[in-house]
Amino acid sequence: MVMKNANLIRGSEAQDFLRCRKRWKWRWVDKLVPKRTDDKLLFGNLFHKFVEEYYKNGKCKTSGFIAMKNMFNEANVDTMEQTELDDLWELVSEVTENYVNYWSEKDDVSRVLATEFTFAIPLIHDIVFTGTVDLLYIDYDGKLCFKDYKTSNSPEKYVKRAKMDMQIRRYFWAIQQLLTGEGFILEGDDWKPVSEIEWFKGLPNKPDRFIYDIVARKAPKVPELLKKGGLSVNKSQDTTYSVYLKALIDHGLATKDGDTEPKYQEMLEHLLAQESQFGNKFFRRIPVYCHTEEIENSIQELFSVAVESSSIKKSIESGDIYKMSYDPIYRNVTDDCSWDCPFEGLCLSDMDGSDTESLIDMFFDVEDSQED
C-alpha cells in the first residue's frame, strides 16, 4: 500500500464523528482551528514537549526545559495578555519540576523505544488508522508498555474513562499489528514499513499495558509559616506529603527522618494516606490492561466509523452530498458543548441562520495537521 494516497483516520476524528457530525466536519473536513490560543491546550503542549525531550535524552531535565522554553517562545500567543503568559510559564515550570521530583525514584521506564511514536495500520482499501503514542518503552520487568500524558484537574474522570476508552483498545490493536509486521511507522517525514525498522525487531510479542499519565494543571502549594509560628495543619490545603515534609525540615520543625511534633505527624500521615503506588491528586498513573474481546470490538467499531465518515467526506468533496435525500451532517447538542467544543459560537450562529463565513474568517484558521 502507498501511504501517499492513503485516507488517514485518527481515533480523535472517529470520536468527533460519533460526538457530533457538525463538529467533525468543521474540524476534520474544513480543518478549522481557533485563532485564539487556548491556555489549557498550550499548557498541555508545553508539558508534552518537556516529557518528550526528557525521556528522549535519558531523563535529562535540562533538555526538557530547553525544548519547552523554545516551544513557549515560538508559540502564537498574540491573543494572550502578558500576565496570562507569565502565569502560564510559571505554572508549567513548577508542574514539570514537581513531576520529575515525584516520579524520579518510582519511574519504571527502563528503555525508551520512542517518543511521539506515530503509526499507520491499513483498515480497508485506502483507509488507514493512524495515531500517536506519547511514549513507547520497556519497563524494568522487560515488558512492552506505552503511555499517553493527560493534563487535567480531574484525574478521576480518567479512572472512569479507562474502563471503556476505545482509543486505548485501538492502540493495543495497532501495536499488536506492528509486532506481527503489519503497518507503517513515521520516521521524520517518511512512512516506513515496520518490517524495515530495525529497532522494532525483537520486541515482546504483545504490549503488556497502557498507562494514563495524568498531570494536574496546578502545583502543590508550599505551606508558609503562620504569624503565630509553625505551619498550618489544615487538612484541606493543596499540598503533598513530600512538599509538606520539606517545608517542616526547611523551617527546623522536623528532621530528615520525619521526626516532628504529634500535630505535624498527624498531618503527614493524612497526606501520606492520600497517596498510593499510582500517585496522588497532582500526579496519577493509571494502568490499563485489555482483553482480546475488548480490542476486537473496538476495531469493529472503528472500521464502521471509518467507512461511513470516509464516504461522507468524499460526498462533501465531490458535491454529491447535496443530492442526498437527507443531510448527514447533523449536530448533537449536549450539556458538554459549552466547555468541550471550540465551535460552540459558530454552531449557535449556524443554528439561527447568521453569517457563519464571516465568523470563520474572524475566529478560525485552516490548519491541515491534526493530532490525537
Salt bridges, closest charged atoms under 4 A:
GLU13 OE2 - LYS313 NZ 3.06
ASP16 OD1 - ARG23 NE 2.86
ASP16 OD2 - ARG27 NH1 3.01
ASP30 OD2 - LYS25 NZ 2.85
GLU52 OE1 - LYS49 NZ 3.31
GLU52 OE2 - LYS56 NZ 3.47
GLU53 OE2 - LYS56 NZ 3.40
GLU84 OE2 - ARG36 NH2 3.70
GLU97 OE2 - LYS61 NZ 2.96
ASP107 OD1 - ARG285 NH1 3.70
ASP108 OD2 - ARG209 NH2 3.18
ASP126 OD2 - LYS314 NZ 3.78
ASP134 OD2 - HIS48 NE2 3.14
ASP139 OD2 - ARG209 NH2 2.60
GLU156 OE2 - ARG284 NH2 3.05
GLU187 OE1 - LYS192 NZ 3.49
GLU198 OE2 - LYS201 NZ 3.08
ASP208 OD2 - ARG209 NH1 2.83
ASP213 OD2 - LYS147 NZ 2.85
ASP213 OD2 - ARG285 NE 3.02
ASP238 OD2 - LYS218 NZ 3.27
ASP238 OD1 - LYS281 NZ 2.99
ASP250 OD2 - LYS246 NZ 2.88
GLU266 OE2 - LYS235 NZ 3.01
GLU294 OE2 - ARG169 NH2 2.97
GLU301 OE2 - ARG170 NH2 3.30
GLU308 OE2 - ARG21 NH2 2.82
ASP320 OD1 - LYS323 NZ 3.50
ASP340 OD1 - ARG19 NH2 3.20
ASP340 OD2 - ARG23 NH1 3.85
ASP350 OD2 - LYS22 NZ 2.97
ASP350 OD2 - ARG331 NH2 2.83
ASP368 OD1 - LYS31 NZ 3.61
ASP372 OD2 - ARG10 NH1 3.48
